[in-house]
Amino acid sequence: MELPVRHQLLVYPVTIPPGGATESRRRLHQTAMFIGAGALDFFTASYFGHYQPAGHYQPAGDTGQHLDHMDRLLWIRTDPRASPFAAANGHADLAPATVVLAEMDPLIDEGRQYAAVLRAAGVPTHVLEYRMPHAFFILGHSLALPEAAAAVREAVHSVNQGL
């Protein structure tokens, strides 16, 4: 039995907006702490490869096919499993969301854009922004950052309110 999704927690989400690279990706590409240009390019370019064997994907209703680099980039921008902006049925029926963003993160603009799309579709969306670098939410405890502990508490509270 499938249980319905009652709340989404999106922590500095990679959402691949349709317009391509955002201003924060361009501005923070070389300077963002914990995620430099090489890491960001790796995770974005091989985004789908983390879920399927390299070079292959399983489109809905298909048996799979080989993708070259350009096809993969096109797929990333047009398939809602990689870019939630591409959802064919819109976003109105999605569960309420909490979006956690780091101000010193190349991903902040796409997180803000996706939160705006959710709000425009009528999805209750709570955005939490912190003046922290990428990965603070996950690595902050091991780095003894009190702001990270506060962010986790606030996110947990938001999710609990949403449930």
N, C-alpha and C positions, 0 to 999 in steps of 0.2 A: 504494500500500500504506500503510495507516494504521499508525503506530507507537503502541504503548501509552504512556500517560502513566505515567512511572516515579516522578515526584516533583512535588509542588506547592510553589511558593514564593508565599506570600500576604503581601504587604506592606501593612500597615494596611488590611485588606480591608473593603470595603463589602459586608455580607452581609444586610442588612435583616431583622433577627430578627422572628419572628411577633408579639411583644408590642409592636412599634412602637418609639418613641424610647427609647433606653437612658438610664440615669442619666448616663453620660459625655456623651451628646449634650446632655442638658438642662444639666448643670453647666458644660460647656466650650463651649457654643453661642456665647457672646459673647466668650470670653476666649482661645480656643485660638490660638496663633501660626500664621501661614501659612494658616489656613483658618477664616475668621470665619463668622458666621451666614449672610450672604448667599451666600458660596461653597458652604457645606455644603448649604444649601437648594437652590441651583441644581443641584449635582451629584446630590443625592438625588432631587429632583422630576423632573429630566429624565434620570434614569439610563438609561432605555431609549432615549430620544431620541438618545443618542450613537451608537447602533447602527443605528437605523432612522429614516426621515424622521419629523419631528415629527407626533404624532397617529396614527401607524400602527404596527402590530406584526404579526408573522407567527407566530401560535400553531401549535404542531405539528399537522399535518394540516388546516390551514385556509388560506384564500387571503388572509387579512389583513382587518382591519377598523379603523374609526376609533375612537379612544378619547378620551373626555373626561377631564378632570383626575382625577375620582374613580375612573373605571374604571382609569386608569393606576396610581393608588396601590394599588388592589386587585390589579391584575396584578403589580405589583412585589413584593407580599407573597406571592403564590401561585404564581408561575411560577419554577421552579428556575433558569432562565437569568438571572433577576434576583436571586432570593434562594435561595442554595444550601440554606437551611433547608427549603425546600419540596420537596426531592428525593423523589419518590414512592417510589423504590426504596431509600430510605435512603442511608447513607453507607458501608456496610461494604466495598464493593468499590472505594473510591477509593484513589488512590495515597497513599503517605506524604506528610506535609506539614511544611513549615517555615513558621511564622506569625511575622512581624516586626511588633511593635507599639510605638507611641510612647505613653508615659505621659501626655503633655500633648496628647492627641488625642481629639476627640469620638468617634472610631471605636473606641477601645480596648475598650469593653465588648462590642460586637458581635464583635470579633475574638476576645476571650476566650471568648465564648459559642460561637462556631463551632468553636474549637479543642476545647472541651469536648464538643461534639456529635461531632466526629471521633474523639476519644479514646473516647467511650462506644460508638461503633460499631466499635472495635477498630483504628482507623487509627493507625499510629504518627505522632505529632504532636509536633514540637519547637517550643516557643514561646520567642521571643526578645523580651524587653521592654527598652526603653531609656528613660531619663529625658530624653526629647527631645520636641520638638513634631512635629506632623504634617509630612510632606514631608522630614524630616531625611535619610531613607535616600537620596532622589534628589537633594535640593538640598545636602546636607551637604558634599559635596566642593567645590562652588563657594563655599560659605560658610566653608570651611576649618575644619570641625568634626571634630576627630580621632575623636570618638565615632562619627561616621557612617562613617568609614573602617573602624573596628573592627567596626561592625555589618555592613557589607558583607562583610568577611572572614569573620565568624562565619556569616553566612547562606550564603555560598559553600561554606564547609566543611560545613555541615549538608546542603546539597543534594548535594554530592559524596559524603558518607557515605550519603545516601539512594539514590544511583545505584549 
